[in-house]
Amino acid sequence: MIVRSILLTVDLIALVHCNNKRLEYKNISEYQLRIGYRNNLILKQPILVDMRVTPHIFVCGLSGNGKTKMIEYALRDKKVVLINVFEDDLKNINTSRRINGNDNILKYFNNLLKSIKRHEIPLYLVIDEMLVLCMDKAITKVIMDVLAVGRHYNIYIIGIAQIGTKESIKFKDLFNARVCFRQVEESSYRTVLGYSPENTKLKKREFYYYSDNVGRGKTYTI
């Protein structure tokens, strides 16, 4: 009886694992981004952020804690333009458009706003080191303009930064979804998320998030 019980348990775990894999990789909407998962016993419950509900995502966290893998996984099979992202970064995103250099970036945003139109397929603009880039006031303005009107044209921004401070995140309220990996200062979690998590001792790949709900998760691996 004991052996049979063990075998049944193993079969159940295998079945759950198989179903979980189907759930993890099932087709999702072009507006939905799978940013990670919650652990629920032996299940991985996917965390989805829907751009129609909470448009634009701000991702903040120290280097090497999982931001890149999260974004690469979330944007698989999406239409993406990489901005301020160099060749060695976000290599697993399939796109031919990488725009670098302040002049080129400003020109891209100005042209985008000048002839803005609704995209049938959602367009995701990934901006790396966004807070450093926004030291340029002209670039700050065009990014804020896109954040303000982008959802009406199916254009969504994913902004990436390392440290969250009140001084650096002056327009965080235009990001309706926010993700925070490990930070040095506890106050940075509240600044980014808008609430204070109970436990701020995050491991690599762990994060807190705020969208249409709040919680804690872990990134997938690629």
Disulfide bonds with the S-S distance in Angstrom:
none
